Amino acid sequence: MNALWAQTRNEVVLSLRQGEQLLVALGIPILLLVFLSQVDLLPRATDRPVDELAPAMLALAVMSSSMVSLGIGTGFERHYGVLKRLGVTPLGRPRLLGAKVIATFGIEVVQVLSLSLVALLLGWQPRWQPALLLLAVVLGTATFAGLGLLLAGTLSGPANLAACNGLYLVLLLFGGIAVPASELPGPAGAVASSLPTGALVELMRAATTDTQSVGRALIVLAIWAVVSPIAAATTFRWSPST
């Protein structure tokens, strides 16, 4: 147990020392929240943009930490042989992965608190449903951590970096985050609502309002939360790509 918490602390410290990861995990969601709530740039279903943007940025924060930061960091550790060496130490592979997951959750707590504070200063008036919020974070983390580790465990370090960042941008722009799935035209809206980002945004919105109709979004995200970790586990390679 001491080894697990020591590695968890190490994972958090390493994340905090990497400016690019802090930018993706915290800086970009906060900047987008402030900018888009003040500038009438994208179509909105409400006259109060912050009410739509805050849940979307919470979803973006989860994706940033559990897919981009975790995926890129793990990918380069694998690329340089760090994972292979750590996996055969007394720490072991299960505790190593456990430490990464715990560290990711810890960073997400900071993200949720920080984004919520900024949104409140912008006039957001949430009606919290803590249980649903926790469920959304857990399912979202499982989904995007699975996707990040899927890429990290199969691609080389540079290729994984490009893939994680590219997928991040695609899901940000067309996955129901920047523009709600309901506001996207025709088939694009249906596709966005079936993606994990669109489903997570809907759950985040429900967890911060009195919305009750979350059945479809919950089912979609739960499926992703099962499929992506299984795909990562069955394809992950601890040794560097040759």
C-alpha positions as CSV (number, residue, x, y, z in Angstrom):
1,M,0.0,0.0,0.0
2,N,2.9,2.4,0.8
3,A,4.3,1.7,-2.7
4,L,1.0,2.5,-4.3
5,W,0.6,5.9,-2.5
6,A,4.3,6.7,-3.1
7,Q,3.8,6.1,-6.9
8,T,0.5,8.0,-6.8
9,R,2.3,11.0,-5.3
10,N,5.0,10.6,-7.9
11,E,2.5,10.6,-10.7
12,V,0.8,13.8,-9.4
13,V,4.2,15.6,-9.1
14,L,5.2,14.6,-12.6
15,S,1.9,15.9,-14.0
16,L,2.3,19.2,-12.1
17,R,5.8,19.6,-13.5
18,Q,4.7,19.3,-17.1
19,G,3.4,22.7,-18.2
20,E,1.8,21.3,-21.4
21,Q,-0.3,18.9,-19.5
22,L,-1.5,21.6,-17.1
23,L,-2.4,23.7,-20.1
24,V,-4.5,20.9,-21.6
25,A,-6.0,19.7,-18.4
26,L,-6.9,23.1,-16.8
27,G,-5.8,26.0,-18.9
28,I,-7.7,25.3,-22.1
29,P,-11.1,24.4,-20.4
30,I,-10.9,27.6,-18.2
31,L,-9.9,29.8,-21.2
32,L,-12.7,28.3,-23.4
33,L,-15.2,28.7,-20.6
34,V,-14.4,32.4,-20.1
35,F,-14.0,33.2,-23.8
36,L,-17.1,31.4,-25.1
37,S,-19.3,32.7,-22.3
38,Q,-18.4,36.3,-23.1
39,V,-18.3,36.1,-26.9
40,D,-21.4,35.1,-28.9
41,L,-19.5,32.9,-31.3
42,L,-21.3,29.6,-31.4
43,P,-25.0,28.7,-31.5
44,R,-26.6,28.2,-28.1
45,A,-30.0,27.0,-27.0
46,T,-30.1,29.5,-24.1
47,D,-29.5,33.2,-23.5
48,R,-27.1,32.3,-20.7
49,P,-24.1,30.6,-22.4
50,V,-22.4,29.7,-19.2
51,D,-25.3,27.4,-18.3
52,E,-24.4,25.2,-21.3
53,L,-20.7,25.8,-21.3
54,A,-19.9,24.9,-17.7
55,P,-21.1,21.2,-18.0
56,A,-19.3,21.0,-21.4
57,M,-16.1,22.3,-19.9
58,L,-16.4,19.8,-17.0
59,A,-16.6,17.0,-19.6
60,L,-13.7,18.5,-21.5
61,A,-11.6,18.5,-18.3
62,V,-12.3,14.8,-17.7
63,M,-11.3,14.0,-21.3
64,S,-8.2,16.2,-21.0
65,S,-6.8,14.4,-17.9
66,S,-7.9,10.8,-18.5
67,M,-7.2,10.6,-22.2
68,V,-4.7,13.3,-23.2
69,S,-2.5,13.7,-20.1
70,L,-2.6,10.0,-19.1
71,G,-2.4,8.7,-22.6
72,I,0.5,10.9,-23.7
73,G,2.4,10.5,-20.5
74,T,2.0,6.7,-20.5
75,G,2.8,6.5,-24.2
76,F,6.2,8.2,-23.7
77,E,7.0,6.1,-20.6
78,R,6.4,3.0,-22.8
79,H,8.3,4.5,-25.7
80,Y,11.4,5.1,-23.5
81,G,11.2,1.7,-21.8
82,V,10.1,3.2,-18.4
83,L,6.9,1.1,-18.2
84,K,8.7,-2.1,-18.9
85,R,11.3,-1.5,-16.1
86,L,8.7,-0.3,-13.6
87,G,6.5,-3.3,-14.3
88,V,9.1,-5.7,-13.1
89,T,9.9,-3.8,-9.9
90,P,8.3,-4.7,-6.5
91,L,5.7,-2.0,-7.4
92,G,4.3,-4.3,-10.0
93,R,2.0,-3.5,-13.0
94,P,-1.4,-3.5,-11.1
95,R,-0.2,-1.0,-8.5
96,L,1.5,1.1,-11.2
97,L,-1.8,1.4,-13.2
98,G,-3.7,1.9,-10.0
99,A,-1.4,4.8,-9.1
100,K,-2.0,6.4,-12.5
101,V,-5.8,6.1,-12.1
102,I,-5.8,7.5,-8.6
103,A,-3.6,10.4,-9.6
104,T,-5.9,11.1,-12.6
105,F,-9.0,11.2,-10.3
106,G,-7.1,13.6,-7.9
107,I,-6.3,16.0,-10.8
108,E,-9.9,15.8,-11.9
109,V,-11.2,16.9,-8.5
110,V,-9.0,20.0,-8.8
111,Q,-10.3,20.6,-12.3
112,V,-14.0,20.3,-11.3
113,L,-13.5,22.6,-8.3
114,S,-11.5,25.2,-10.4
115,L,-13.9,25.2,-13.3
116,S,-16.9,25.4,-11.0
117,L,-15.5,28.4,-9.2
118,V,-14.8,30.2,-12.5
119,A,-18.3,29.4,-13.8
120,L,-19.9,30.6,-10.6
121,L,-18.0,33.9,-11.0
122,L,-19.4,34.1,-14.5
123,G,-23.0,33.8,-13.2
124,W,-23.6,30.0,-13.3
125,Q,-26.3,28.8,-11.0
126,P,-26.0,25.0,-10.8
127,R,-28.4,22.7,-9.0
128,W,-26.0,19.9,-7.9
129,Q,-26.8,16.2,-8.0
130,P,-23.6,14.8,-6.4
131,A,-24.3,11.1,-7.0
132,L,-24.9,11.7,-10.8
133,L,-21.9,14.0,-11.0
134,L,-19.7,11.3,-9.4
135,L,-21.1,8.7,-11.7
136,A,-20.5,10.9,-14.8
137,V,-16.8,11.4,-13.7
138,V,-16.3,7.7,-13.0
139,L,-17.8,6.6,-16.4
140,G,-16.0,9.4,-18.3
141,T,-12.7,8.6,-16.7
142,A,-13.0,4.9,-17.5
143,T,-14.0,5.7,-21.1
144,F,-11.3,8.2,-21.9
145,A,-8.6,6.5,-19.9
146,G,-9.3,3.4,-21.9
147,L,-9.0,5.3,-25.1
148,G,-5.8,7.0,-24.0
149,L,-4.2,3.7,-22.9
150,L,-5.4,2.0,-26.1
151,L,-3.4,4.5,-28.1
152,A,-0.5,4.6,-25.6
153,G,-0.2,0.8,-25.6
154,T,-0.2,0.3,-29.4
155,L,1.5,3.3,-31.0
156,S,5.0,4.7,-30.7
157,G,5.5,7.8,-28.5
158,P,5.4,10.4,-31.3
159,A,2.5,8.7,-33.1
160,N,0.6,8.5,-29.8
161,L,1.2,12.2,-29.1
162,A,-0.3,13.1,-32.5
163,A,-3.2,10.7,-32.2
164,C,-4.2,11.8,-28.7
165,N,-4.0,15.5,-29.6
166,G,-5.8,14.9,-32.9
167,L,-8.6,12.9,-31.3
168,Y,-8.9,15.6,-28.6
169,L,-9.5,18.3,-31.2
170,V,-12.0,16.3,-33.2
171,L,-14.0,15.4,-30.1
172,L,-13.8,19.0,-28.8
173,L,-15.1,20.5,-32.1
174,F,-17.5,17.8,-33.3
175,G,-18.2,15.7,-30.3
176,G,-20.9,17.8,-28.6
177,I,-18.5,20.0,-26.4
178,A,-17.9,23.2,-28.3
179,V,-21.4,23.0,-29.9
180,P,-24.1,21.0,-28.2
181,A,-25.1,17.8,-30.1
182,S,-28.7,19.2,-30.3
183,E,-27.4,22.2,-32.2
184,L,-25.4,20.3,-34.8
185,P,-27.1,19.8,-38.1
186,G,-28.8,16.5,-39.1
187,P,-26.6,13.4,-38.9
188,A,-23.8,15.3,-37.2
189,G,-26.0,15.7,-34.1
190,A,-26.9,12.1,-34.0
191,V,-23.2,11.1,-34.3
192,A,-22.1,13.5,-31.6
193,S,-24.8,12.2,-29.1
194,S,-23.5,8.7,-29.7
195,L,-19.9,9.7,-28.9
196,P,-18.6,9.5,-25.3
197,T,-18.1,13.3,-25.3
198,G,-21.7,14.0,-26.2
199,A,-23.0,11.5,-23.6
200,L,-20.7,12.9,-20.9
201,V,-21.8,16.4,-21.6
202,E,-25.4,15.4,-21.2
203,L,-24.7,13.6,-17.9
204,M,-22.7,16.6,-16.6
205,R,-25.6,18.9,-17.6
206,A,-28.1,16.7,-15.8
207,A,-25.8,16.5,-12.7
208,T,-25.8,20.3,-12.4
209,T,-29.5,20.9,-13.2
210,D,-32.8,19.3,-12.4
211,T,-32.8,17.4,-15.7
212,Q,-34.1,13.9,-15.3
213,S,-33.9,12.4,-18.8
214,V,-30.4,10.9,-18.8
215,G,-31.3,7.3,-19.8
216,R,-29.8,7.3,-23.3
217,A,-26.7,9.3,-22.4
218,L,-26.1,7.0,-19.4
219,I,-26.4,3.9,-21.6
220,V,-24.1,5.3,-24.3
221,L,-21.4,6.3,-21.8
222,A,-21.7,3.1,-19.9
223,I,-21.1,1.1,-23.1
224,W,-18.0,3.2,-23.9
225,A,-16.8,2.8,-20.3
226,V,-16.8,-1.0,-20.7
227,V,-15.6,-1.3,-24.3
228,S,-12.7,1.1,-24.3
229,P,-10.9,-0.3,-21.2
230,I,-11.4,-3.9,-22.5
231,A,-9.9,-2.8,-25.9
232,A,-7.0,-1.2,-24.1
233,A,-6.3,-4.2,-21.8
234,T,-6.4,-6.7,-24.7
235,T,-4.0,-4.7,-27.0
236,F,-1.7,-2.9,-24.5
237,R,2.0,-3.7,-24.9
238,W,4.4,-2.8,-22.1
239,S,7.5,-2.9,-24.3
240,P,8.4,-0.1,-26.7
241,S,7.3,-0.4,-30.3
242,T,10.1,-1.7,-32.5
